[in-house]
Amino acid sequence: MAVKQKEIKRIAKIQLVGGQARPGPALASIGINMAEFTKQFNDQTKSRNGEIVPCVITAFADKSFTFITKTSPASVLLKKAAKIDKAGKNQLTDNVATITKAQALEIAKYKMPDLNAYDEEAALRMVAGTAKNMGIKIKDVDLTPRKTERLKKN
């Protein structure tokens, strides 16, 4: 006997503060039971209290839902590591902070489940790219493009 799947009404991506979610307009527009969602979300993210937690909510036609929490955004983690409140406005002229390669590698390891990287080095390059766009320098990380073999035209 085949199992009938629920009809998906909407898939929403939102960012909430861990352990401190409250019913509001962002959740109301999704069309789910806000009180039940906030209770479940806050219980699941108690250990990440105060952090920004991205969340993917799948809302079904019968007002039920499922959700998946993701790792905090790299930009938030980089600002925390660099001990700054704002990123630079112009990446070419603004150098707002410098962090070590070890700090960036720690962020890359934390972000690894949500990145499409094969190894930690690739994840580090992704985090370093985000840092570069924010005006944060990482010591001992080279962001020059990797050398690839070019196809020769005959």
Secondary structure, DSSP 8 states (H G I E B T S, - for coil): -------EEEEEEEEEETT-----HHHHTTTS-HHHHHHHHHHHTGGGTTSEEEEEEEEETTS-EEEEE----HHHHHHHHHT-SS--S-TTT---EEE-HHHHHHHHHHHGGGS--SSHHHHHHHHHHHHHHHTEEETT---S----------
